[in-house]
Amino acid sequence: QVQLVESGGGLVQAGGSLRLSCAASGRTFSGYAMVWFRQAPGKEREFVAGISWSSLSTYYADSGKGRFTISRDNAKNTVYLQMNSLKPEDTAVYYCAADWHGSIRDLAASSSADYWGQGTQVTVSS
């Protein structure tokens, strides 16, 4: 069982930055692929970024390429999403998810994972 707790969301002006964190419980964090999804009001959940369990691979949705960076610190059981140059269309609830040895590209396509956090709100004002 893995529990995920997101933090770092908030209100920011367009062009600003936020760093989201997702703290995971459990001693086998390093074996999980970690992904970030987001869901805006009235829209379907969409993939944002993912990092493999080995940290050797990352994958981004086109919407975040060049602006978002995903990273993980296995010693701290935490995955991060650094978001720069934020736009109003980035406004959403951001969720982190964990999947045991999952393929981040498969996770991106299926929007499914073994474990999910409760989400953190990101609001970007224009």
C-alpha positions in Angstrom: 0.0 0.0 0.0 1.3 3.5 -0.9 -0.2 6.7 0.3 0.5 9.9 -1.7 0.2 13.4 -0.4 0.6 16.4 -2.7 1.5 19.9 -1.6 2.8 23.1 -3.1 -0.3 24.3 -5.0 -1.7 27.8 -4.8 -2.5 31.0 -6.6 0.1 32.5 -8.9 0.1 35.1 -11.6 0.7 34.1 -15.2 4.4 33.8 -15.9 5.1 32.7 -12.3 6.4 29.4 -10.9 5.3 26.7 -8.5 6.9 23.5 -7.3 4.6 20.7 -6.5 5.7 17.9 -4.2 4.2 14.5 -3.7 5.3 12.6 -0.6 4.9 8.9 -0.6 4.7 6.4 2.2 6.2 3.0 2.0 9.7 1.6 1.7 9.6 0.6 -2.0 9.1 4.1 -3.4 12.0 3.6 -5.7 10.2 0.8 -7.5 7.3 3.0 -8.6 7.0 5.0 -11.8 5.6 8.4 -10.7 3.3 10.5 -12.8 1.5 13.8 -12.5 -2.0 14.4 -13.9 -4.3 17.3 -13.8 -8.0 18.0 -14.1 -9.5 21.3 -14.9 -13.2 22.0 -14.2 -15.4 20.4 -16.8 -12.5 18.7 -18.4 -11.2 15.2 -18.4 -8.1 14.3 -16.4 -4.9 14.7 -18.5 -1.4 13.5 -18.2 1.2 16.1 -17.4 4.6 14.4 -16.7 6.1 11.2 -15.6 9.3 9.8 -14.4 10.4 6.1 -14.4 11.1 4.1 -11.3 14.8 4.2 -12.3 14.7 8.0 -12.8 16.4 7.3 -16.2 13.4 8.3 -18.2 11.0 11.3 -18.1 8.1 12.1 -20.4 6.0 15.2 -20.8 2.8 16.2 -22.3 3.2 18.8 -25.1 1.5 21.3 -22.9 4.3 21.3 -20.4 7.4 20.7 -22.5 10.0 23.3 -21.9 8.1 24.7 -18.9 7.7 21.8 -16.5 10.3 19.5 -15.0 9.6 16.3 -13.1 12.2 14.9 -10.7 12.3 12.5 -7.8 14.3 12.0 -4.6 14.0 8.4 -3.6 15.8 9.1 -0.3 13.0 11.4 0.6 10.2 9.3 -1.0 9.2 12.4 -2.9 8.5 13.4 -6.5 8.5 17.0 -7.6 6.9 19.0 -10.5 8.6 22.3 -11.1 6.3 24.5 -13.2 7.6 27.7 -14.7 6.1 30.2 -17.0 2.6 29.3 -15.8 -0.4 30.1 -17.9 -4.1 30.5 -17.0 -4.8 27.3 -18.9 -2.6 25.4 -16.4 -5.2 26.0 -13.8 -6.4 22.6 -12.5 -6.2 20.2 -9.6 -2.9 18.4 -9.9 -2.7 14.7 -8.9 0.3 12.5 -8.4 0.1 8.8 -9.0 2.3 5.8 -8.5 2.5 2.6 -10.5 4.8 -0.3 -9.7 7.4 -0.6 -12.4 4.9 1.0 -14.8 5.7 2.4 -18.2 5.2 6.1 -18.0 4.1 6.3 -21.6 1.5 3.6 -21.0 0.4 5.5 -17.9 0.1 8.7 -19.9 -2.1 6.9 -22.4 -4.3 5.1 -20.0 -4.6 7.7 -17.2 -4.6 4.8 -14.8 -2.2 4.0 -12.0 -2.0 1.8 -8.9 -2.2 4.7 -6.3 -3.4 8.3 -6.4 -3.1 11.3 -4.2 -5.9 13.6 -3.2 -4.7 16.5 -5.4 -3.5 20.0 -4.9 -5.2 23.1 -6.5 -3.1 25.2 -8.9 -4.7 28.5 -10.0 -3.0 30.8 -12.4 -4.5 34.3 -12.8 -4.1 36.3 -15.9 
